[in-house]
Amino acid sequence: MVYYFTSAVVDPSTVIYVGKDKFENEELIKYGWEEDICAHVYLRLKPGQEWDNLPAALVEDCAQLTKANSIEGNAFPLYDGLANQVIRPGNKKDNVTVIYTPWSNLLKNASMATGQVSFKDQKKTRTILVPTRLNPTINRLMKTRTVSPADGLFADKEKHLSELRAKAREKAKEARKEEERLTKERREEKYKREHAYEDLMNGDAEGDGGGKRSNQDGWDDDDFM
């Protein structure tokens, strides 16, 4: 099972999610999105949000959920009312340091234990110290919690990737149209520059009849008097 929470400390609100246990966290590691930020729990960024410049209140929500879902950091048991069981045993350890990083920076190999990860680039990580559990924050987030099967993660990611590909194709199509428009515009401007003198001479010739006049143009003998 995957637990989804809604953090409304930012506008628009943001989704935070976490696996029920380390086995389902493996699925989250496998099927995370490029937009996800991982700190044991996952934060799904909105367009325009930058992972290393998040609002402090949003980072605090993620850190509190991380502590609440951590065996070491949870001050009280985390109870699953739907399954009627404790899903995290309590432990009164305070001053927990939470490390977070983009999902794409997670490093996972066969030698690691289930649910364990490292980082490809240590410089691409940030930390936040959680002095103690804030029950009002946890209670607020728990009221928004929904549950979905972990086996839907693959389909969700495939749908997301398909949407991204469609947007990329549309963007490329618009770029081609714009390039064609600019090419046509440049071609027309070049033609005008190259034929400007010729067009001017043609216009003068048409205006004075080629520079020649005769009595057929309306002259008579009196014009010479």
C-alpha positions in Angstrom: 0.0 0.0 0.0 1.0 3.6 -0.6 -0.1 6.4 1.7 -0.8 9.8 0.1 -0.9 13.0 2.1 -1.8 16.5 1.0 0.2 19.4 2.3 -1.8 22.7 2.1 1.0 24.9 3.6 1.6 26.0 0.0 -0.7 27.0 -2.8 -1.5 25.0 -4.8 -1.3 22.1 -2.3 1.3 19.4 -2.8 1.2 15.6 -2.6 3.5 13.7 -0.3 3.5 9.9 -0.3 5.3 7.0 1.4 5.2 3.2 1.2 3.6 1.2 4.0 6.9 -0.7 4.6 10.4 -1.1 3.2 9.3 -3.6 0.6 6.8 -1.1 -0.9 9.4 1.6 -0.6 11.4 -0.5 -3.1 8.5 0.1 -5.6 8.7 3.8 -4.9 12.4 3.8 -5.6 11.8 2.0 -8.9 8.8 4.0 -10.1 9.5 7.5 -8.8 9.1 10.5 -11.1 11.8 12.9 -12.2 9.8 15.6 -10.3 9.9 13.7 -7.0 12.0 14.7 -4.0 12.9 11.8 -1.7 13.5 11.9 2.0 12.1 8.4 2.8 8.8 10.0 2.0 8.3 11.4 -1.5 7.3 14.9 -2.4 5.9 15.4 -5.9 6.9 18.9 -7.2 4.6 21.2 -9.0 5.7 22.8 -12.3 8.0 25.7 -11.5 9.1 24.4 -8.1 12.8 23.9 -7.5 13.9 21.0 -5.2 16.6 23.1 -3.5 14.4 26.2 -3.0 11.3 24.8 -1.4 9.2 26.7 1.1 10.4 26.0 4.6 6.9 25.0 5.8 6.6 22.4 3.0 10.0 20.9 3.8 8.9 20.8 7.5 5.8 18.8 6.6 8.0 16.3 4.7 10.5 16.1 7.5 7.8 15.5 10.1 6.3 12.7 8.1 9.7 11.2 7.6 10.3 11.2 11.3 6.8 9.7 12.0 7.5 6.9 9.5 11.0 6.2 10.8 11.7 3.5 13.4 14.4 5.6 14.9 12.7 9.0 14.7 9.1 8.2 15.6 8.2 9.4 19.1 4.9 7.5 19.1 3.6 4.4 17.3 2.1 5.2 13.9 -1.2 3.4 13.8 -3.0 2.2 10.6 -6.7 2.4 11.3 -7.6 0.8 8.0 -5.5 -2.3 8.7 -6.0 -2.2 12.4 -2.3 -2.5 13.2 0.7 -0.5 14.1 2.8 0.1 11.0 5.7 1.8 12.7 6.9 1.1 16.2 7.5 4.1 18.4 10.9 5.3 19.5 11.6 8.5 21.5 14.7 9.6 19.5 14.7 13.4 18.9 17.1 15.6 16.8 16.7 13.5 13.7 18.6 14.7 10.6 16.6 14.1 7.4 18.4 14.1 4.1 16.5 14.8 0.9 17.4 14.7 -2.7 15.8 14.5 -6.2 14.6 11.0 -7.1 17.0 10.9 -10.0 19.9 11.2 -7.6 19.0 8.0 -5.7 21.5 5.2 -6.1 20.3 1.6 -5.7 22.2 -1.6 -6.4 21.9 -5.3 -5.7 24.2 -5.2 -2.7 21.9 -2.9 -0.7 19.3 -4.1 1.7 15.6 -3.8 0.9 14.5 -0.2 1.1 18.1 1.0 1.4 19.5 3.7 -1.0 22.5 5.9 -1.4 23.2 8.9 -3.6 24.9 9.3 -6.9 26.0 12.8 -6.0 26.4 13.8 -2.4 26.5 17.5 -3.4 23.0 17.2 -4.7 21.5 16.6 -1.2 20.1 18.8 1.5 19.4 18.2 5.2 17.0 19.4 7.8 17.1 18.8 11.5 13.9 17.7 13.1 14.2 18.5 16.9 11.0 16.7 17.9 7.8 15.4 16.5 5.1 18.0 16.0 1.8 16.2 16.7 -0.4 19.1 15.3 1.5 18.8 12.0 1.2 15.0 11.9 -2.5 15.1 12.8 -3.2 17.7 10.1 -1.5 15.6 7.4 -3.1 12.3 8.6 -6.5 13.8 8.1 -5.7 14.1 4.3 -4.4 10.6 4.0 -5.6 8.3 1.2 -4.4 4.8 0.4 -3.7 3.1 -3.0 -2.2 -0.2 -4.0 1.5 -0.2 -4.8 0.9 -2.1 -8.0 -0.6 1.0 -9.6 2.8 2.8 -9.4 4.0 1.4 -12.7 0.8 2.4 -14.6 0.9 5.8 -13.1 4.5 6.4 -14.2 3.8 5.1 -17.7 0.8 7.4 -18.1 2.9 10.3 -16.8 5.8 9.5 -19.2 3.3 9.3 -22.1 1.9 12.7 -21.2 5.4 14.1 -21.1 6.2 12.7 -24.5 3.0 14.1 -26.0 3.9 17.6 -24.6 7.4 17.2 -26.0 6.1 16.4 -29.5 3.7 19.3 -29.4 6.5 21.6 -28.3 8.7 20.4 -31.1 5.9 20.8 -33.6 5.4 24.4 -32.4 9.1 25.0 -32.7 9.2 23.7 -36.3 6.2 26.0 -37.2 8.0 29.0 -35.7 11.2 28.1 -37.5 9.3 27.8 -40.8 7.7 31.2 -40.2 11.0 32.8 -39.5 12.6 31.2 -42.5 9.9 32.4 -44.8 10.1 35.9 -43.3 13.9 36.0 -43.8 13.5 34.8 -47.4 11.0 37.5 -48.2 13.2 40.2 -46.6 16.2 39.0 -48.6 14.2 39.1 -51.8 13.1 42.7 -51.1 16.6 43.8 -50.5 18.0 42.2 -53.6 15.2 43.6 -55.8 14.7 46.9 -54.3 16.6 48.9 -57.0 15.0 46.9 -59.8 11.5 47.6 -58.4 12.3 51.3 -58.1 13.5 51.6 -61.7 10.5 49.7 -63.0 8.2 52.0 -61.0 9.9 55.1 -62.5 9.6 53.7 -66.0 5.9 53.1 -65.6 5.3 56.6 -64.3 6.8 58.6 -67.2 6.0 56.2 -70.1 9.5 55.1 -70.4 10.8 58.7 -70.6 9.5 59.4 -74.2 6.7 61.7 -75.3 5.2 62.5 -78.7 2.4 64.6 -80.2 0.3 61.6 -79.7 0.5 62.2 -76.0 -1.4 65.5 -76.4 1.2 67.9 -77.8 0.4 70.3 -80.7 2.3 72.9 -82.6 1.5 75.6 -80.1 3.7 73.9 -77.5 6.7 75.1 -79.5 5.7 78.8 -79.5 
